[in-house]
Structures are given as structure tokens and as C-alpha cells.
Amino acid sequence: MKHLFIINDGPYGNERAYNALRLAMNVAKREGEHVRVFLMGDGVQCAVKKQETPQGYYNIERMLGSIQRRGDVAT
């Protein structure tokens, strides 16, 4: 099965991008599942290299890298 996640919120400040990526990572681990993440608007900031993660947040760049190894990430 194929899944598309569209992220249009920035990486930090709220948990929307984090929750979408957490769900995408778990779906991508399943056999026979294909995940594609599309970043648009402020969501493109999730793909910035060498992010400085604010205190108390997960590193969104690493989460995207994990998905990219199993699926597709597009901006």
C-alpha cells in the first residue's frame, strides 16, 4: 500500500511535523508499505541540513533521513 504525508508546518514550534513524521516512520517499517513525504510551505524547513534542535524537541532532519532510506521525500 502507498501512503502520502503532506507537511506544511515548520519543524519546531508545534508538534504537527513531528507527529506526521513519527507516523510515517512507523508505517514505512511495515512490510509492503511505501511512504512518500511531501514538504510544502513552512514544511520545507524540515529538510534544512544541520538543524540546531531546540531544547526538548526531536531532530526532524534525522527523522526525515530515516524515512528517506525507506521511502521518498519531496519538496
N, C-alpha and C positions, 0 to 999 in steps of 0.2 A: 504494500500500500504506500502511496505517496502522500506526504504532508507538507504544507506550505505555512510558514510562520512569517508574518509581516510585522516588523518592529519599526515604529515611527516615533518612539520616545528616546530621549537621551539615555546614556548608560547609567548615570547616577542622579540622585535626587528623588527618585521614586523606584519602586520595585517592578515596574511593568516589563522592562527589558530583561531583567534578571529572571523573573518568573517564566517568561516566554522561552528564554534560552535553557533554563533548567528543564522545562517540559520537553523541549526539542532534543536535548541531550539524552534524556531517558527514552524517548521514542526511538532515537537513532540507534540505541543499543539493542533493540529488538530485532530478531531475525526477520528478514523480508520487508523491513520498513525503510523507506527513503525519505530523508528530511531535506528541505530546502528552506533557507532563511533569507528573506529579502529585507534589506535595510533601506529605509527612505526617511526623508526629512531629518529630524534630530537623531534618528536611529543610526544614521551613518557614522556618528561619533563613536558608536560601539566598536567600530573597526579600526580606530586610531591605534597605531603601534606604540608600544612603550608607555602605556597609560599609567598615570600615577593614581592608584586606587585610594579613595578617601577611607578614613578610619571606619571600620565596621561594615564595609561593603566587600562583595566578592569581585574578583578581577574579571570583568566582562570580556576583555581581549582573550584571556585563556579559555573562557567558555566557548567563544566563537571558534577558536582554534580546534577545540575538541570536536565540535560539530563539523568543521570543515574537513577533518580527517575521515569522517563517516558519511558526509553529505555534501551539500552545496551552500555557499554563502554568496549572495549577490548584493551589490549596491546600485 
